[in-house]
Structures are given as C-alpha cells and as structure tokens.
Amino acid sequence: MSAPDNHTDHQAADPVDEIVPMMPIVLPIVGGVLMFLLAFIAVSMA
C-alpha cells in the first residue's frame, strides 16, 4: 500500500511578498501621517 499523493505545487502565499510591491506608495503616506501626529502632539503639549 502506498500513501495518498498529497503533493501539490501550490506554495503558501508569503504576506511579506504581497506587501513589498506597495511599499513605494505606503511608506510616504504612513510617514506623512506619522509626522502630522508628532507635530500635533508637540503643538498640543506646548
């Protein structure tokens, strides 16, 4: 008796590989939001 053939060529999707192509768009947006939040905190504390 042989074991059932469970071999598939489909690999699990890596979440890092899905995010990397969006980095040129995501990083400036997140950086802008972070700078705005830090400036808001600095002004509100002053």
N, C-alpha and C positions, 0 to 999 in steps of 0.2 A: 504494500500500500504506500502511496506517495502522499505527501502533504498537499493540501489545496494550493493552487497558484494565486497567492495574494500580491504578487509583484505588480506594481504599476509604475509607469514612468512619470506620473504626476508628482511634483515636489511641492511641499508646503510653501505657501507664499510668505516671504520674509517681510515683516512690516517695515523694516528699515529700507529695503529696496523699493517699497511703494512710496515712501516719503521723500527720498533723495531727489527725484526729479522736480518736486515742488519747492525745494529749498530756495532757489533764487527769487521766488515770489513771497514765500512765507517769512523768511528772515528779515527783510526790510520792514514788513508790516508789523511783525512782533517787536522789532527794535523801536519802531516809531511809537507803538503803544506803550512800551516799557519806559521810553524817555518821557512821554507825556505823563504817565503815572508818577514817575520820580519827580518831575517838575511840579506836579500838583501837590505832592506830599511836601516838597520843600517850601512852596508858597504858603501852604496851609499852616505849616509849623512856624513860619516867620512872623 
